[in-house]
Amino acid sequence: MRILGISAFYHDSAAALIEDGRIVAAAQEERFTRKKHDPSFPHNAIAWCLAEAGVAAEELDHVVFYDKPFLKFERLLETYVALAPRGFASFKMSIPLWLKEKLFQKSLLTDELKKFAPEFDRTRLLFCEHHLSHAASAFYPSPFESAAVLTMDGVGEWATTSAATGDGSKLEIFQEIHFPHSLGLLYSAATYFTGFKVNSGEYKVMGLAPYGEPKYAKLILDHLIDLKPDGSFRLDLSYFDYCTGFTMTNERFAKLFGQPVRTPDQLLTSFHMDVAASIQAVLDEAVLRLTRSIAKQTASRNLCLAGGVALNCVANGKVLRDGHFDNIWIQPAAGDAGGAVGAALSAYHGFAAQPRKSNGADGMAGAYLGPQYAQADIERRLAAAKAKFTVLDEAAMIDATAQALADQKAVGWFQGRMEFGPRSLGARSILGDARSPAMQKNLNLKVKYRESFRPFAPAVLREDVAEWFDLKSDSPYMLIVADVREDRRRQMSAEEQALFGIDKLNVSRSEIPAVTHVDYSARIQTVHRDTNPLFHRLLGRFKELTGCPVLVNTSFNVRGEPIVCTPEDAFRCFMGNELDVLVIGNCVLQKSEQDPALKQDYSSAFEAD
């Protein structure tokens, strides 16, 4: 049985194909179109999924969309009616679009699918509720036979938070919190207020938080959110504008904090750092109360997480350390892209009533579910792009890459199947030496072209994680934050301190300063031999050379651009920043050997970020 899942029309459109319950292909549309967070119908992602599986569209048993447009329209309409006459300008702008296009998405989707199969039967098109898609994406690929499931995001149709139980092939939502009360929208309001882009800048707020103090946490709890002991909550909507307006917050919100909304070109100050720290502290507390309540209600020792809020790895780390669950599994594509996976799996196990075979395995296969390229194809593509490269055997390639990293060089690493989700996990990655005090600043300013405060994640051999971090469990998807072990910390010299972009609190680091945040935390990726043997080998060789099993791992892109998908994308990115070395398959490229005329200009991408 073959089922195609689709998410589209909001942000991070994606497609996923499952075959007899196994995920065989999944990719986001942005990787093909090169438009970050592309919301359009995922033509390219669907075409690639079908080609990868060797399946014609006519052979699909079902196609499943990740939410129900009629319910979303009902929520939109009821919200405008309840708050009228406020929001008339927003109503006048959005309703014609719904009446013209969005309300009739079944016809729109059918028309789009007929481009793949002219005789497509619309009875094969199914719709899954948004939070059920999230819950299914969290539970069904997890290694657990049974688990509690928590999903949190901005909003789906009505639900913004849901609690469910999964057992075998059964998945039942037993509790929901509805719009307009939303942890995701509360966090996005703070994202907007601190001058970052909603639906993409929330992780910047999370990264900024350790530089501040949670001075405004009580203010938020007293005025913005009524948080109950069981984790249920309500927002005071008089401070927000997202229900009926064009912005997340209003003047009352700004007056509460005593400062206006920051514009993106304004400097970050200690005030913005304190706001970030405060909203993070409130989110942490809300998520902890929710998970404690769910643990009590379900008596489960396993927890699965999905929804955009589940990408907040700081909160995830606190849930793990809280101890109410023994095991936590987080969908790596926790946002809307992962809804494509969840919709397909929900139809397979729910609508088609097919049994689930977990076998204690991770059904996301390390999230390596995207396109890959054969060595001969890589060489052909690079040659056509006029790249200069050397072809080595695998052992020599690993040695050369590990030595370049040990020599403090920044390396683009392009191997195997592309990752599904927002994180690069050692397939489309930029790598660096975690021991280097200069690496964080150099990668931020010269390679990624982004804010200097942004932290980098450590990729560490799974067998060595407990030797370097206060973490003993798996974190394969870079979605759990833990502290660097105390015996790995040290004071920085004045010269080392000067290498960092923000001085405040940058007085202490560790043996791996490039991946140690100002509060000694790190967003950890454990690298496993069975899911990514090549990356595991590279880390092992780097450890042999340096004694350190940890590398900086960040996404292979520059600010404003999606993660690279093809060898051509990787070469363009390589020629548009100050990476020293690029390794694609067994091809090794040195920047010093490339034609300067091929240099790329990414300034327009920065402006679009």
N, C-alpha and C positions, 0 to 999 in steps of 0.2 A: 504494500500500500504506500503510495507516494502522495505527500501533502506539501503544498507550498504555502508558507506563511508570509504575509506582507505587512509592513508598517509604513505609513506614508502620510503626507499632507500636513504635518505639524512641524517636526524637526527630526533629523537623523533617520530618514527613510532607509529601509533595509528589506532584504528578502532572505528566507531560509527554507531549505528543502530537507524534509525528513523522509526516510525510506524504512518502512517497518519499524518505526519508532526511533530510529537512529538518525542523528543529525549528520547529513553528508556534506552540506555546503551552507554557508551563511556569509553575507557581506553587506556592507553599507553602501548606499548609492554615492555618497560623497567621494569615495575612493576612486570611482570611475569618472565622475564628472569634474572632480577637483574643486567642487563648491562646498565649503565647510558647512556641516550640518544640513546638507541639501534635503529639503522637505518634499521634493517632487516624486511622482510615481517612479518606483525603482526599476525602470526598464533595463538598465545595464546590469544591475544586481540579479534580476530575475534571469536574464539571458545567460549570465555566467553560471548561476546555480544549475540551470537546466543542462548547459553544456558540460559542466563538471560531472554531473550525475549520468550523463548520456541519456537523458530523458527528453522526449518531445512533450510540449505542453498538452497535447491531446491525451497523453498517458497519465496525467495527474488525476488522482481520485477526487481531491478537493483542493480548493484555494481558500485560504482563511485570512480575513482582514482583522487587525488587532484591536479594533474597538467598534462600537455601534453608533454610527452617525446620528440616528434618530434620537437616541438617548442624550447625546451631546447637544443636539439642537433643543431638546426639551429643557435641558439645564440652562442653556443660553437664554431661551425665551422666558422661562420662569424667573430668572435672575433679573432681567430687564423689567419685567412686569412688577416684581416685588419692590424694586428700588426706583420705579418711575416717580417723577419725571427725570431724575438724575440719569445721566448716561445716554441721553437722546442722540448726541453727536456720534457716540460709539455705536449705538443701535443702528442709526441711519447708514453707517459705513459697513457694518458686518452683515446685517440681515439680507441685503441684496445679493451678496456673495453666497450666502447659504441658500437662498431661494433659487439662485441661478445654477449652482454647482454642487455645494457640499451636501445639501439635503438629499440629493439624488446620486449619492456615491455608488450605489449598487449598479446603476446604469453606467456611470463613469468607469468604474472598475471593470465591468463587463466589456466595455468598448476597448479599454486598454489591453485586457487579456486576449481579446480577439486579434490583436496585432501579433500575438504568439500562436494562437490557434483560432483561425477564422470561424470554425464551427463551435466555439466554446459554449458549453451549456451552462447558463447562469444558475441552474439549480445546484451546480457543484460549488458555487460561491457561498461561503459561510462567514458569519461575523461573530467575534468573541468579545465579551466585555473587556474593557481596558485592564482593569486590575486582575481579572482572571488570567489574562494573557501574561501579566507580570508574575502572578503567583505560579502559573504553569512553567514559566521560564526558570523560576527559582527551584521548584520542587522536582519536576520530572527529570532534569539532567543531573540532579544532585546524587551523591552516593548513598543516600539514606533510604531505607525501606519505608520509614515513617518519620514525619517531622512537623514542627510548627512552621508556619510561613507568615512572614510580615512583609507587606509591600507599602512603600511610601513614595509619593511623588508630588508634582504640582496639582494636577487634576486629570482624571480620565473623562468618563461621562459625568457621573456624580461623585464617585468615590475619590478620596485623596489619600486614604490610609485604609488598609484592609488586613485582617487577621484570618488565617486559614489553617486547616489541618490537612496533611497529605498522608495517605496510607495506601501503599501499593499503587494501583492505578486510580484511586479515588482522591479527589481534591475538592474540599468544600470550604467556602468562605463563610465564617460564622459571625463576623463583626466588621463594621465599616464606619469611617468618619467621612462626612460628605462636604463638598464644596459649599460655601467659600472658605471653610476652615481647613487649613493645609499647612503642614510643616514645610513642604517644598516651596510654597508661595511665600511663606514667612521668610525663609532663607533667601529666596530670590528678591524679596523686597529689600533686604539688607545688601544684597549684591548690587541692585540698582542704586541704592542710596550711597554706597561707597564708590560708585562710578564705574562699575564693571557691567558687562553685557549679560542680560538675563538669558538663561538657558545655555550659557557657555562659560560664564565667568564665575560660577559658584565655587569651582575648585580654587580660584584665585583667592577668594575670601577665606577658604579653609587654609590655604598656604600662608596667608597674611596673619591669621589669628594668633600664632605663637609670638609674634612681635609685640602684641598688645596685652592689656590686662582687661579682664571681664568686668569693667567698671559699670557697664550699663545693663548687666544681666538682670538685676533686680528691677530696673526701670522697664525692661521688656516684659518681665513676668508680671509686674504690677499693672501695666497699661496695654500691652499689645496682645498677650496670650494668657488665657485662664487655663492653666495646666493642672489637671486633677492628679491625685496620687496614682490612679490606674493608667495614666498616660493619655486619657482622653482629654480633649482640649477644644477651646473656642477662641477665635480671634476677635478683637474689637475692630470691626470693619470701618469705624470712623477715622482710622489712621491710614487706610489703604484706598487705592484707586483702581485696583485690577478688576473689580467686578463690572464696572460700567465706564471706566475711563481709558486713557491711553498710556498711563504710567502705573508703576507698581505702588508708589506711595503718594501722599498728598502733603499739603502745607502743614497740616496738623502733625504729621509724622516728623517733619523737619523741625517744627517748633518744639516738639518733645525732646529732641536731641540737641537743640540749640544751634544747629548749623544747617545750611542748605545742602541739597544733593550735590555731591562731587561730580564735576564733569571729567571725562576721561583724560583731558589734557592737564588737569590740575595735579600738583604733587600730592603724594600720599603723606599724611601727617600721623602723629601719634593718636589723634582722635579717630581716624579711620581704622587704625590698628586695634584700638580699644573696642570700636563697634564690631569689628570682625571677631575679636576674641569673645565678645559678649554674646553674639548670635550663635557662635559655635558652642559656647557653654550651655546656652538654652536648648539648642538642638540635642546636645549630648544628654542632657537631663530628660528631655522628652522621650528620646529613643530608649533610654534605660528604663524609664517607667513603663513604656509600652512593652518592652521585651520581658520585664519582670512579671507584668500582668499576664502576658501570653504564656509564659512558663508555668505560672500558677494555674491558669485555666486549662491548659492542655496536658500538663505533667510530662511533656516531651523533653528529652535532653538534646534534641537536634533542632537547629534553627536554620531556615533558608530565608534569604533576603533578596529583594529586587525592588525596582522603581528607582527613579533618579536619586532619591535621598540615600539609597544604599551604596551610591558611589562615594559617600562621605566616609572615607576610610578611618578618620579620627574617631567618629562615633562607633564604627564597627569594632575598632580595637578596644574601646571601652566596654562594649557589650561582651566581647570575648573574655576580657579580664574580670568582668562582673561575676562570672561563674554560674549564672543561672542556666546556662547551656554548656554541655561538654563539647559539642561540635557545631561549628557555624560554616555554612556554605553560601557564597554570594555569587549570584549570576554576574559574570564578567561584563556582559552587555546589559547592565541593570536598567538603563534608560529605555527610551522608546524603541531603539533599534532591536533590543532583545525581545520586544513584543512580537516580532515576527516569528522567533523561535517558539515563544510561549503559545501563540495562537495556533501554530501547526501542531504542537504537542497536545494542547488542550482538545483539539478536534480529534486527534488520533486516539487518545485515551478516554475522552469524554463522549463526543458525538459518535465516534466509531466503536467505542467500548472495547478497545484493544488492550491486552494485558501489558503491564510494565515489567521489564526485566532489568533491574538496577545492577545486580551482581556486585554491589559495593563500589562501582566504578563511576568516575566523573564523566558524564555524558557530553560535556563540552569539549573533551579531548584537548584540554589546555587552551581552548579558544582558537586553536590553529585550524580554522575552517574556511579560509579564503583562498584566493588564487596563488598558484606556485608556478615556477618556470624551470624548464629543463636546462641543463648546462649549455647545450648547443644553442638553444633559443636565447639564453642570456648573452652569449658571445655574439650572436648575430645582431641582436638589438643594440648592444654597446658599440659594436663596429659601425652600425648605421648612424649612431649618434656621434661618431667621430671621437669616441673615448679611447684613451691609451690605457691598456691593461695588460697584466701578466696572469697567465693561467697556471695555477699550482695544483698539485694533488691535495687531497683533503688534509692530510697530516701537515704538509708544508703550509697550507693556508691557515690552519689553526695556529701553528707556531709563529707565522709572520704576524697574524693579528694580535696574538697575546703579547708578542714583543713590542709591537707598536703601542699597545695600551700601557705596557710597563714603562715605555719611554715617554709617557705623558701625552700621547697623541690622541686626538678626538677621532673616533672611527664610526663611519656609517656601516651598519651590519644588516644585510638583506639576505635572508635564508628561508627556504621552505615556504609553507603556507602562511599567508597573511593572517594576522589576528582579527577576530571579530570583537567589536567593542572599542571603547575609547583609549585603551592602554596598549602600548607596544610592549611585548612580552618576550623579546628576543628573536623575532622574525623580521620586523621592520623597526629597528632600534638604532639610536645613537648611543655609543658606549664611551666610557672614560674611566680613568683610574680613580677609584673612590678614595685613595690615600692622599690625593693631591689637594692642598688647600686652595689652589688657584682654579681647579676644574669647575666648580660651581659657577663662579663669576664668568669664566671664559665661555662655558657652554651657553649660559644665559645671554650674554651680550654679543658674542661673536659667532655663535652657531645657531642658536634658537631665535636670537633677536627679540628677546622678551624681557619682562621686568626682572631686575636683579634679585628681588627677594624670593623668587620662586624656587622651591626646593626640588631636588632630584631624588629619585627612588634608587635604593640598592637592589641589585639582583645578586642573590647569594645562593651557593650550593645548599640544597635542602638539608644535607647531612651536617652542614656546618652552621646552620642558622642560630642554634642555641648558644654557640660559642661567641657570637658577636652581638646578639640582640636578646631582649627579654621576651622571647617567643619560642615556644616549643612545638607549635602546630604548623600546619601547612598554610601558606598564603600565596598560592600560585598565580593569583590574578592582580596582585599589587593593590589589594583592597582592605588591608589591615595595617594600622599604624601601631608600632611598638617602639620602646626606647632602646637605644644603644646600651649595651651592658655597661655597668658602672666601671668595671675594670678595663674597658676599652676607651674610656674618656680621658681627656687631658686638657691642660690649659694651652691656649694659643699664644704665640709670641706676638709682639706688636706688629711685626712685618706680616705675619699671617692674617691678623685682624684686618689689615689695610687692603687685603685682597678681596674682601667681601663688600657687596654693594650697599648694604644697610648696616650701619654701625651699631644701632641699638641692640643690646643683648648679645651681640656677636663677640663674646669674650671667651667662650668655651667651645671646644669641639671634641673630637675624638680621633682615634687612629684612622678613621674613614671620614674626614671632614666634608668631603664633597657630597655626602648623602646624609649628613647629620644636621637636622634642623636646629634652630636656636634653642629649643626646649629639649634637646637630645633625642627627639623622636625621629622616626624614619618610616616611610611607606614601603613596606617590604614585599619583594617578589622572591618566593622560594623557587629555585630552578630544579626540575626533576629530570632524572635520567630517562624515564620512560616516555615523557611527553615532548621533550625537546633535547634529544641526545647531543646534537651538535653544539648548542649553546652551553649545555652542561660540560661538554669536552673543553670548550673555550675557557670557561671559568676554572675548570680543573687545571688547565695548562697555565693560566694566569697565576693560580695559587702556587704552582710549582716554581714559577719564576720569582714570585714576590712574597710568598707566605700568606697572602691575603686572598680569600675566596669570594670577594665582593667587588662588583663593578657598578659604576653609574649606568643606569638604564633609563633613557628617556625616548619619547616618540620621535621617529624619523620624519621630521617636518620642520618648517619654520613657522613662526607666528602668523596666523591667518590662513594657513594652508592645511588641508587634511593630511593624514599620515600617507606616506608614499605607497603605491600599489604595484607599479610596474618597474622594471629596470630603468626605463627612460625617466620615470618620475624621480627615482633615486639619484640618477646622474644629474638631472637638472637641479635638484636640491643641493647635491654635493658641490655643484658649480655656482651656487648662489649663496654659500656661506663659507665659513672658515674651517670646515672639516679638513683634516689632514689626509685621511685614508678612507677609501670606500671598498668594502668587500661584498661582492654579489656572487653568490654561489662560490665557485673556485676562482673567480676573477678578482684580482687585487689591483686597485687603482690608487696611485699617488697623486695628490693635488699638484705637486711640483712638476709633474710630467704632462699635465693637461694643457691644451691650447687656450691661452688667455682670452682669445676671441669668443670662446664658448661660455664665458662668465654670464650668470643670470642675475637679473634685477628683481628682487621680491618686494620692493617698496610699496607697490600697489596692494599686495597681499596684507601688509602690515596695516594699511589704512582701513582695510575691510574687516579687520579682526574685531 
